[in-house]
Amino acid sequence: MSELNALWPGGASAVPAVPAAARPGTLEGKRIGFLWDAMFRGDEIFPLLETELKARFPGTTFVGYDAFGSTFGRDEHAVLAALPERLAELGVDAVVSGIGA
């Protein structure tokens, strides 16, 4: 039996791990922000998601992705840098981000 050495192709992590924020117990009555990278049909999926979340969690309100800007592309660094302040300004309790492939 011969022995083989294997190497992992990834490098050391360049970004330290950050603990996840506490999740709300329920989304009922919460304000949810949608973040989108302007790719992969989010413009079709977010309205469907909003309809279903409203049906499940009465009193839930939403802030559309257009209130934040695209999280990918030319302005992504500025959008992400401004995000904490923007979320607080709009009173957002939770975020749905993505709609990726």
Phi and psi in radians as a Rosetta constraint file:
Dihedral C 1 N 2 CA 2 C 2 CIRCULARHARMONIC -1.674 0.35
Dihedral N 2 CA 2 C 2 N 3 CIRCULARHARMONIC 2.758 0.35
Dihedral C 2 N 3 CA 3 C 3 CIRCULARHARMONIC -1.864 0.35
Dihedral N 3 CA 3 C 3 N 4 CIRCULARHARMONIC 2.372 0.35
Dihedral C 3 N 4 CA 4 C 4 CIRCULARHARMONIC -2.040 0.35
Dihedral N 4 CA 4 C 4 N 5 CIRCULARHARMONIC 2.477 0.35
Dihedral C 4 N 5 CA 5 C 5 CIRCULARHARMONIC -1.708 0.35
Dihedral N 5 CA 5 C 5 N 6 CIRCULARHARMONIC 2.402 0.35
Dihedral C 5 N 6 CA 6 C 6 CIRCULARHARMONIC -2.123 0.35
Dihedral N 6 CA 6 C 6 N 7 CIRCULARHARMONIC 2.486 0.35
Dihedral C 6 N 7 CA 7 C 7 CIRCULARHARMONIC -2.043 0.35
Dihedral N 7 CA 7 C 7 N 8 CIRCULARHARMONIC 2.463 0.35
Dihedral C 7 N 8 CA 8 C 8 CIRCULARHARMONIC -1.440 0.35
Dihedral N 8 CA 8 C 8 N 9 CIRCULARHARMONIC 2.276 0.35
Dihedral C 8 N 9 CA 9 C 9 CIRCULARHARMONIC -1.325 0.35
Dihedral N 9 CA 9 C 9 N 10 CIRCULARHARMONIC -0.234 0.35
Dihedral C 9 N 10 CA 10 C 10 CIRCULARHARMONIC -1.503 0.35
Dihedral N 10 CA 10 C 10 N 11 CIRCULARHARMONIC 2.806 0.35
Dihedral C 10 N 11 CA 11 C 11 CIRCULARHARMONIC -1.756 0.35
Dihedral N 11 CA 11 C 11 N 12 CIRCULARHARMONIC -3.051 0.35
Dihedral C 11 N 12 CA 12 C 12 CIRCULARHARMONIC -1.159 0.35
Dihedral N 12 CA 12 C 12 N 13 CIRCULARHARMONIC 2.564 0.35
Dihedral C 12 N 13 CA 13 C 13 CIRCULARHARMONIC -1.135 0.35
Dihedral N 13 CA 13 C 13 N 14 CIRCULARHARMONIC 2.306 0.35
Dihedral C 13 N 14 CA 14 C 14 CIRCULARHARMONIC -1.581 0.35
Dihedral N 14 CA 14 C 14 N 15 CIRCULARHARMONIC -0.214 0.35
Dihedral C 14 N 15 CA 15 C 15 CIRCULARHARMONIC -2.122 0.35
Dihedral N 15 CA 15 C 15 N 16 CIRCULARHARMONIC 2.165 0.35
Dihedral C 15 N 16 CA 16 C 16 CIRCULARHARMONIC -1.160 0.35
Dihedral N 16 CA 16 C 16 N 17 CIRCULARHARMONIC 2.573 0.35
Dihedral C 16 N 17 CA 17 C 17 CIRCULARHARMONIC -1.182 0.35
Dihedral N 17 CA 17 C 17 N 18 CIRCULARHARMONIC 2.467 0.35
Dihedral C 17 N 18 CA 18 C 18 CIRCULARHARMONIC -2.116 0.35
Dihedral N 18 CA 18 C 18 N 19 CIRCULARHARMONIC 2.301 0.35
Dihedral C 18 N 19 CA 19 C 19 CIRCULARHARMONIC -1.097 0.35
Dihedral N 19 CA 19 C 19 N 20 CIRCULARHARMONIC 2.544 0.35
Dihedral C 19 N 20 CA 20 C 20 CIRCULARHARMONIC -1.194 0.35
Dihedral N 20 CA 20 C 20 N 21 CIRCULARHARMONIC 2.580 0.35
Dihedral C 20 N 21 CA 21 C 21 CIRCULARHARMONIC -1.215 0.35
Dihedral N 21 CA 21 C 21 N 22 CIRCULARHARMONIC 2.694 0.35
Dihedral C 21 N 22 CA 22 C 22 CIRCULARHARMONIC -1.117 0.35
Dihedral N 22 CA 22 C 22 N 23 CIRCULARHARMONIC 2.415 0.35
Dihedral C 22 N 23 CA 23 C 23 CIRCULARHARMONIC -1.486 0.35
Dihedral N 23 CA 23 C 23 N 24 CIRCULARHARMONIC 2.548 0.35
Dihedral C 23 N 24 CA 24 C 24 CIRCULARHARMONIC -1.198 0.35
Dihedral N 24 CA 24 C 24 N 25 CIRCULARHARMONIC 2.594 0.35
Dihedral C 24 N 25 CA 25 C 25 CIRCULARHARMONIC -1.080 0.35
Dihedral N 25 CA 25 C 25 N 26 CIRCULARHARMONIC -0.617 0.35
Dihedral C 25 N 26 CA 26 C 26 CIRCULARHARMONIC -2.569 0.35
Dihedral N 26 CA 26 C 26 N 27 CIRCULARHARMONIC 2.802 0.35
Dihedral C 26 N 27 CA 27 C 27 CIRCULARHARMONIC -1.648 0.35
Dihedral N 27 CA 27 C 27 N 28 CIRCULARHARMONIC -0.063 0.35
Dihedral C 27 N 28 CA 28 C 28 CIRCULARHARMONIC -1.029 0.35
Dihedral N 28 CA 28 C 28 N 29 CIRCULARHARMONIC 2.194 0.35
Dihedral C 28 N 29 CA 29 C 29 CIRCULARHARMONIC 1.326 0.35
Dihedral N 29 CA 29 C 29 N 30 CIRCULARHARMONIC 0.062 0.35
Dihedral C 29 N 30 CA 30 C 30 CIRCULARHARMONIC -1.534 0.35
Dihedral N 30 CA 30 C 30 N 31 CIRCULARHARMONIC 2.818 0.35
Dihedral C 30 N 31 CA 31 C 31 CIRCULARHARMONIC -1.867 0.35
Dihedral N 31 CA 31 C 31 N 32 CIRCULARHARMONIC 2.112 0.35
Dihedral C 31 N 32 CA 32 C 32 CIRCULARHARMONIC -1.956 0.35
Dihedral N 32 CA 32 C 32 N 33 CIRCULARHARMONIC 2.261 0.35
Dihedral C 32 N 33 CA 33 C 33 CIRCULARHARMONIC -1.733 0.35
Dihedral N 33 CA 33 C 33 N 34 CIRCULARHARMONIC 2.463 0.35
Dihedral C 33 N 34 CA 34 C 34 CIRCULARHARMONIC -1.828 0.35
Dihedral N 34 CA 34 C 34 N 35 CIRCULARHARMONIC 2.209 0.35
Dihedral C 34 N 35 CA 35 C 35 CIRCULARHARMONIC -1.954 0.35
Dihedral N 35 CA 35 C 35 N 36 CIRCULARHARMONIC 2.403 0.35
Dihedral C 35 N 36 CA 36 C 36 CIRCULARHARMONIC -2.455 0.35
Dihedral N 36 CA 36 C 36 N 37 CIRCULARHARMONIC 2.576 0.35
Dihedral C 36 N 37 CA 37 C 37 CIRCULARHARMONIC -1.668 0.35
Dihedral N 37 CA 37 C 37 N 38 CIRCULARHARMONIC 0.217 0.35
Dihedral C 37 N 38 CA 38 C 38 CIRCULARHARMONIC 1.086 0.35
Dihedral N 38 CA 38 C 38 N 39 CIRCULARHARMONIC 0.547 0.35
Dihedral C 38 N 39 CA 39 C 39 CIRCULARHARMONIC -2.388 0.35
Dihedral N 39 CA 39 C 39 N 40 CIRCULARHARMONIC 2.858 0.35
Dihedral C 39 N 40 CA 40 C 40 CIRCULARHARMONIC 1.029 0.35
Dihedral N 40 CA 40 C 40 N 41 CIRCULARHARMONIC 0.801 0.35
Dihedral C 40 N 41 CA 41 C 41 CIRCULARHARMONIC 1.147 0.35
Dihedral N 41 CA 41 C 41 N 42 CIRCULARHARMONIC 0.414 0.35
Dihedral C 41 N 42 CA 42 C 42 CIRCULARHARMONIC -1.023 0.35
Dihedral N 42 CA 42 C 42 N 43 CIRCULARHARMONIC -0.584 0.35
Dihedral C 42 N 43 CA 43 C 43 CIRCULARHARMONIC -1.103 0.35
Dihedral N 43 CA 43 C 43 N 44 CIRCULARHARMONIC -0.393 0.35
Dihedral C 43 N 44 CA 44 C 44 CIRCULARHARMONIC -1.620 0.35
Dihedral N 44 CA 44 C 44 N 45 CIRCULARHARMONIC -0.622 0.35
Dihedral C 44 N 45 CA 45 C 45 CIRCULARHARMONIC -1.412 0.35
Dihedral N 45 CA 45 C 45 N 46 CIRCULARHARMONIC -0.706 0.35
Dihedral C 45 N 46 CA 46 C 46 CIRCULARHARMONIC -1.042 0.35
Dihedral N 46 CA 46 C 46 N 47 CIRCULARHARMONIC -0.733 0.35
Dihedral C 46 N 47 CA 47 C 47 CIRCULARHARMONIC -1.059 0.35
Dihedral N 47 CA 47 C 47 N 48 CIRCULARHARMONIC -0.656 0.35
Dihedral C 47 N 48 CA 48 C 48 CIRCULARHARMONIC -1.153 0.35
Dihedral N 48 CA 48 C 48 N 49 CIRCULARHARMONIC -0.751 0.35
Dihedral C 48 N 49 CA 49 C 49 CIRCULARHARMONIC -1.107 0.35
Dihedral N 49 CA 49 C 49 N 50 CIRCULARHARMONIC -0.734 0.35
Dihedral C 49 N 50 CA 50 C 50 CIRCULARHARMONIC -1.060 0.35
Dihedral N 50 CA 50 C 50 N 51 CIRCULARHARMONIC -0.779 0.35
Dihedral C 50 N 51 CA 51 C 51 CIRCULARHARMONIC -1.040 0.35
Dihedral N 51 CA 51 C 51 N 52 CIRCULARHARMONIC -0.800 0.35
Dihedral C 51 N 52 CA 52 C 52 CIRCULARHARMONIC -1.184 0.35
Dihedral N 52 CA 52 C 52 N 53 CIRCULARHARMONIC -0.709 0.35
Dihedral C 52 N 53 CA 53 C 53 CIRCULARHARMONIC -1.166 0.35
Dihedral N 53 CA 53 C 53 N 54 CIRCULARHARMONIC -0.675 0.35
Dihedral C 53 N 54 CA 54 C 54 CIRCULARHARMONIC -1.076 0.35
Dihedral N 54 CA 54 C 54 N 55 CIRCULARHARMONIC -0.687 0.35
Dihedral C 54 N 55 CA 55 C 55 CIRCULARHARMONIC -1.177 0.35
Dihedral N 55 CA 55 C 55 N 56 CIRCULARHARMONIC -0.651 0.35
Dihedral C 55 N 56 CA 56 C 56 CIRCULARHARMONIC -1.422 0.35
Dihedral N 56 CA 56 C 56 N 57 CIRCULARHARMONIC -0.597 0.35
Dihedral C 56 N 57 CA 57 C 57 CIRCULARHARMONIC -2.210 0.35
Dihedral N 57 CA 57 C 57 N 58 CIRCULARHARMONIC 1.590 0.35
Dihedral C 57 N 58 CA 58 C 58 CIRCULARHARMONIC -0.985 0.35
Dihedral N 58 CA 58 C 58 N 59 CIRCULARHARMONIC 2.504 0.35
Dihedral C 58 N 59 CA 59 C 59 CIRCULARHARMONIC 1.433 0.35
Dihedral N 59 CA 59 C 59 N 60 CIRCULARHARMONIC 0.004 0.35
Dihedral C 59 N 60 CA 60 C 60 CIRCULARHARMONIC -1.280 0.35
Dihedral N 60 CA 60 C 60 N 61 CIRCULARHARMONIC 2.367 0.35
Dihedral C 60 N 61 CA 61 C 61 CIRCULARHARMONIC -2.087 0.35
Dihedral N 61 CA 61 C 61 N 62 CIRCULARHARMONIC 2.891 0.35
Dihedral C 61 N 62 CA 62 C 62 CIRCULARHARMONIC -2.364 0.35
Dihedral N 62 CA 62 C 62 N 63 CIRCULARHARMONIC 2.597 0.35
Dihedral C 62 N 63 CA 63 C 63 CIRCULARHARMONIC -2.060 0.35
Dihedral N 63 CA 63 C 63 N 64 CIRCULARHARMONIC 2.073 0.35
Dihedral C 63 N 64 CA 64 C 64 CIRCULARHARMONIC -1.206 0.35
Dihedral N 64 CA 64 C 64 N 65 CIRCULARHARMONIC 2.791 0.35
Dihedral C 64 N 65 CA 65 C 65 CIRCULARHARMONIC -1.058 0.35
Dihedral N 65 CA 65 C 65 N 66 CIRCULARHARMONIC -0.435 0.35
Dihedral C 65 N 66 CA 66 C 66 CIRCULARHARMONIC -1.182 0.35
Dihedral N 66 CA 66 C 66 N 67 CIRCULARHARMONIC -0.282 0.35
Dihedral C 66 N 67 CA 67 C 67 CIRCULARHARMONIC -1.334 0.35
Dihedral N 67 CA 67 C 67 N 68 CIRCULARHARMONIC -0.211 0.35
Dihedral C 67 N 68 CA 68 C 68 CIRCULARHARMONIC -2.005 0.35
Dihedral N 68 CA 68 C 68 N 69 CIRCULARHARMONIC -0.573 0.35
Dihedral C 68 N 69 CA 69 C 69 CIRCULARHARMONIC 1.707 0.35
Dihedral N 69 CA 69 C 69 N 70 CIRCULARHARMONIC 2.906 0.35
Dihedral C 69 N 70 CA 70 C 70 CIRCULARHARMONIC -1.260 0.35
Dihedral N 70 CA 70 C 70 N 71 CIRCULARHARMONIC 2.379 0.35
Dihedral C 70 N 71 CA 71 C 71 CIRCULARHARMONIC -1.534 0.35
Dihedral N 71 CA 71 C 71 N 72 CIRCULARHARMONIC 0.224 0.35
Dihedral C 71 N 72 CA 72 C 72 CIRCULARHARMONIC -2.522 0.35
Dihedral N 72 CA 72 C 72 N 73 CIRCULARHARMONIC 2.434 0.35
Dihedral C 72 N 73 CA 73 C 73 CIRCULARHARMONIC 1.972 0.35
Dihedral N 73 CA 73 C 73 N 74 CIRCULARHARMONIC -2.716 0.35
Dihedral C 73 N 74 CA 74 C 74 CIRCULARHARMONIC -0.939 0.35
Dihedral N 74 CA 74 C 74 N 75 CIRCULARHARMONIC -0.745 0.35
Dihedral C 74 N 75 CA 75 C 75 CIRCULARHARMONIC -1.780 0.35
Dihedral N 75 CA 75 C 75 N 76 CIRCULARHARMONIC 0.173 0.35
Dihedral C 75 N 76 CA 76 C 76 CIRCULARHARMONIC -1.026 0.35
Dihedral N 76 CA 76 C 76 N 77 CIRCULARHARMONIC -0.674 0.35
Dihedral C 76 N 77 CA 77 C 77 CIRCULARHARMONIC -1.131 0.35
Dihedral N 77 CA 77 C 77 N 78 CIRCULARHARMONIC -0.741 0.35
Dihedral C 77 N 78 CA 78 C 78 CIRCULARHARMONIC -1.173 0.35
Dihedral N 78 CA 78 C 78 N 79 CIRCULARHARMONIC -0.739 0.35
Dihedral C 78 N 79 CA 79 C 79 CIRCULARHARMONIC -1.056 0.35
Dihedral N 79 CA 79 C 79 N 80 CIRCULARHARMONIC -0.829 0.35
Dihedral C 79 N 80 CA 80 C 80 CIRCULARHARMONIC -1.203 0.35
Dihedral N 80 CA 80 C 80 N 81 CIRCULARHARMONIC -0.642 0.35
Dihedral C 80 N 81 CA 81 C 81 CIRCULARHARMONIC -1.123 0.35
Dihedral N 81 CA 81 C 81 N 82 CIRCULARHARMONIC -0.628 0.35
Dihedral C 81 N 82 CA 82 C 82 CIRCULARHARMONIC -1.469 0.35
Dihedral N 82 CA 82 C 82 N 83 CIRCULARHARMONIC -0.166 0.35
Dihedral C 82 N 83 CA 83 C 83 CIRCULARHARMONIC -1.028 0.35
Dihedral N 83 CA 83 C 83 N 84 CIRCULARHARMONIC -0.861 0.35
Dihedral C 83 N 84 CA 84 C 84 CIRCULARHARMONIC -0.987 0.35
Dihedral N 84 CA 84 C 84 N 85 CIRCULARHARMONIC -0.772 0.35
Dihedral C 84 N 85 CA 85 C 85 CIRCULARHARMONIC -1.170 0.35
Dihedral N 85 CA 85 C 85 N 86 CIRCULARHARMONIC -0.693 0.35
Dihedral C 85 N 86 CA 86 C 86 CIRCULARHARMONIC -1.149 0.35
Dihedral N 86 CA 86 C 86 N 87 CIRCULARHARMONIC -0.742 0.35
Dihedral C 86 N 87 CA 87 C 87 CIRCULARHARMONIC -1.062 0.35
Dihedral N 87 CA 87 C 87 N 88 CIRCULARHARMONIC -0.763 0.35
Dihedral C 87 N 88 CA 88 C 88 CIRCULARHARMONIC -1.140 0.35
Dihedral N 88 CA 88 C 88 N 89 CIRCULARHARMONIC -0.756 0.35
Dihedral C 88 N 89 CA 89 C 89 CIRCULARHARMONIC -1.023 0.35
Dihedral N 89 CA 89 C 89 N 90 CIRCULARHARMONIC -0.669 0.35
Dihedral C 89 N 90 CA 90 C 90 CIRCULARHARMONIC -1.589 0.35
Dihedral N 90 CA 90 C 90 N 91 CIRCULARHARMONIC 0.004 0.35
Dihedral C 90 N 91 CA 91 C 91 CIRCULARHARMONIC 1.181 0.35
Dihedral N 91 CA 91 C 91 N 92 CIRCULARHARMONIC 0.610 0.35
Dihedral C 91 N 92 CA 92 C 92 CIRCULARHARMONIC -1.396 0.35
Dihedral N 92 CA 92 C 92 N 93 CIRCULARHARMONIC 2.263 0.35
Dihedral C 92 N 93 CA 93 C 93 CIRCULARHARMONIC -1.613 0.35
Dihedral N 93 CA 93 C 93 N 94 CIRCULARHARMONIC -0.532 0.35
Dihedral C 93 N 94 CA 94 C 94 CIRCULARHARMONIC -2.637 0.35
Dihedral N 94 CA 94 C 94 N 95 CIRCULARHARMONIC 2.765 0.35
Dihedral C 94 N 95 CA 95 C 95 CIRCULARHARMONIC -2.279 0.35
Dihedral N 95 CA 95 C 95 N 96 CIRCULARHARMONIC 2.431 0.35
Dihedral C 95 N 96 CA 96 C 96 CIRCULARHARMONIC -1.890 0.35
Dihedral N 96 CA 96 C 96 N 97 CIRCULARHARMONIC 2.076 0.35
Dihedral C 96 N 97 CA 97 C 97 CIRCULARHARMONIC -2.090 0.35
Dihedral N 97 CA 97 C 97 N 98 CIRCULARHARMONIC 2.359 0.35
Dihedral C 97 N 98 CA 98 C 98 CIRCULARHARMONIC 2.161 0.35
Dihedral N 98 CA 98 C 98 N 99 CIRCULARHARMONIC -1.965 0.35
Dihedral C 98 N 99 CA 99 C 99 CIRCULARHARMONIC 1.267 0.35
Dihedral N 99 CA 99 C 99 N 100 CIRCULARHARMONIC 1.105 0.35
Dihedral C 99 N 100 CA 100 C 100 CIRCULARHARMONIC -1.831 0.35
Dihedral N 100 CA 100 C 100 N 101 CIRCULARHARMONIC 3.033 0.35
